[in-house]
Amino acid sequence: STIVEAVETFFQKEAPYLQGHYWESQIRDTGLHVTLFEFATRETHETLSEGVEQFTKLEEAISNKPFDVRPPRLSLVGFEVFPMAVTLYADLPINFIDAFRTFCLELLPNNPYFNRLHTPFPTHCTAIRFTKELNKTEQQRLDAAAERFRKHVFGDFRIQTLSFMLTRKQPYQSVEREFELRLGEKG
């Protein structure tokens, strides 16, 4: 089975009451994905044209600067319950994460648009976003499952490609632009 199937099967069995919520794996544009870095957070619809312009500059900069690193292994292990989502822990070598974030920030060093909040952002995989607040019983059951399955392995694989996506928030299902960067290849 695939990692997507493993995640879906796990939550269908352990938390069937979440079926009416927004499952990332069932969204065609983005699907189940791991977020390594958010460039622009808390943007509004009014800043979309600026976002597209800056995203295009980022794509051009990346196409001219190789990110020649050995593709790392990624493990999805355990999950956490947040007020609006269930998020899987995404475990990657810290030197890869640091190298990737530094690479991205150095591409457009004087650009005030990207990560203007200077917010540290944990590597994660959002599995389910809540479309409404959980009731007390659901919240307690989900918190207990998160504790019980703290070390549950959803999957482990080597990353070959990184996708850069410009998406609209709430929910992240409308992809405006996308490009990819293959790891371990020059330029």
C-alpha positions in Angstrom: 0.0 0.0 0.0 1.1 3.6 -0.5 1.7 6.1 2.2 -1.5 7.9 1.2 -3.5 4.7 1.6 -1.8 4.0 5.0 -2.7 7.5 6.3 -6.3 7.2 5.1 -6.8 3.7 6.4 -5.3 4.6 9.8 -7.6 7.6 10.3 -10.7 5.8 8.9 -10.2 3.1 11.5 -9.0 5.2 14.5 -11.1 8.3 13.9 -14.1 7.6 11.7 -15.9 10.6 13.0 -13.4 12.8 11.0 -14.9 11.6 7.7 -16.9 14.9 7.1 -13.8 17.0 7.4 -11.3 18.2 4.7 -8.8 15.4 4.0 -5.6 16.6 2.2 -5.2 13.2 0.4 -8.5 13.7 -1.4 -7.7 17.1 -2.8 -6.5 16.9 -6.4 -4.5 20.0 -6.7 -2.2 19.5 -3.7 -3.0 16.1 -2.2 -1.2 14.8 0.8 2.1 16.6 1.0 4.9 17.6 3.4 5.5 21.3 4.0 9.2 22.1 4.4 8.9 25.8 4.3 6.3 28.5 3.9 7.5 31.5 2.0 4.6 33.8 2.4 2.1 33.2 5.3 -1.2 34.9 6.1 -1.5 36.5 2.7 -4.8 37.9 1.5 -6.5 37.6 -1.9 -5.4 41.2 -2.6 -1.7 40.2 -2.6 -2.2 37.3 -5.0 -0.8 39.2 -8.0 2.3 40.1 -6.0 2.6 36.5 -4.9 2.5 35.3 -8.5 5.1 37.9 -9.5 7.4 36.9 -6.7 6.8 33.2 -7.2 7.8 33.6 -10.9 11.1 35.3 -9.8 11.7 32.4 -7.4 11.2 29.9 -10.1 13.6 31.7 -12.4 16.2 32.0 -9.6 16.0 28.3 -8.8 16.3 27.3 -12.5 19.7 29.1 -12.5 21.1 27.8 -9.2 21.5 24.1 -8.5 20.5 22.6 -5.2 22.8 19.6 -5.5 22.1 17.5 -2.4 21.8 13.8 -1.9 18.0 13.0 -1.7 17.2 12.4 2.0 14.9 9.9 3.6 11.6 11.2 5.0 9.7 9.4 7.7 6.1 10.2 8.7 5.8 9.2 12.4 3.0 9.9 14.9 0.6 12.8 14.8 -0.5 15.9 16.7 -3.9 17.5 17.1 -4.1 21.2 16.6 -7.2 23.4 16.9 -7.9 23.3 13.2 -6.0 20.2 11.9 -4.4 16.8 12.4 -0.7 17.0 11.5 1.8 14.2 11.0 5.3 14.6 12.2 7.7 14.7 9.2 11.2 13.6 10.1 14.0 14.7 7.8 17.7 15.2 8.5 18.1 18.7 10.0 21.1 19.5 7.8 18.8 18.9 4.7 16.1 21.2 6.1 18.6 23.9 7.0 20.3 23.7 3.6 17.0 23.9 1.8 15.7 26.9 3.7 19.1 28.7 3.4 19.1 27.9 -0.4 15.6 29.4 -0.8 16.2 32.5 1.3 19.5 33.2 -0.5 17.8 33.1 -3.9 16.0 36.4 -3.3 18.0 37.9 -0.3 16.5 41.4 -0.4 13.0 40.3 -1.0 10.6 41.5 1.7 7.7 39.4 0.4 8.9 36.0 1.4 8.7 34.9 5.0 8.2 38.5 6.1 7.0 37.3 9.5 10.3 35.5 10.1 8.2 32.7 11.6 10.0 29.5 12.3 8.1 26.8 10.5 8.1 23.1 11.5 8.3 20.5 8.8 5.0 18.7 8.8 2.3 16.8 6.8 -1.2 18.1 7.4 -3.5 15.1 7.0 -6.9 16.5 7.9 -8.2 20.1 8.3 -11.3 20.5 10.5 -14.2 22.1 8.7 -15.9 22.8 12.0 -14.9 22.6 15.7 -14.7 19.1 17.1 -17.1 18.3 19.9 -15.6 17.5 23.4 -15.9 13.7 22.9 -14.3 13.8 19.5 -11.5 16.0 20.8 -10.8 13.7 23.7 -10.8 10.6 21.5 -8.5 12.2 19.0 -6.1 13.4 21.7 -6.0 10.0 23.2 -5.3 8.4 19.8 -2.4 10.9 19.2 -0.9 9.9 22.6 -1.4 6.1 22.0 0.1 6.3 18.4 2.9 8.7 19.1 5.5 6.4 17.5 3.2 5.0 14.7 5.1 4.9 11.4 2.9 5.9 8.5 5.7 5.6 6.0 9.3 6.1 5.1 10.7 7.0 1.7 13.5 8.9 -0.1 12.6 12.3 -1.5 13.5 12.7 -5.2 11.7 15.9 -6.1 10.6 19.1 -4.3 7.5 20.9 -5.5 7.0 24.6 -5.1 3.4 25.6 -5.0 1.6 28.9 -4.8 -1.7 28.1 -3.3 -4.7 30.0 -1.9 -5.4 29.6 1.8 -8.4 28.1 3.6 -8.3 25.5 2.3 -5.1 25.1 0.4 -6.7 23.5 -2.7 -6.4 26.1 -5.4 -2.9 25.9 -6.9 -2.1 29.0 -8.9 1.4 28.1 -10.0 3.7 25.1 -9.5 7.2 24.0 -10.5 9.5 21.2 -9.4 13.2 20.8 -8.4 14.7 17.4 -8.7 17.3 16.6 -6.0 20.8 15.5 -6.7 20.8 17.1 -10.2 22.8 20.1 -11.3 21.0 23.0 -12.8 
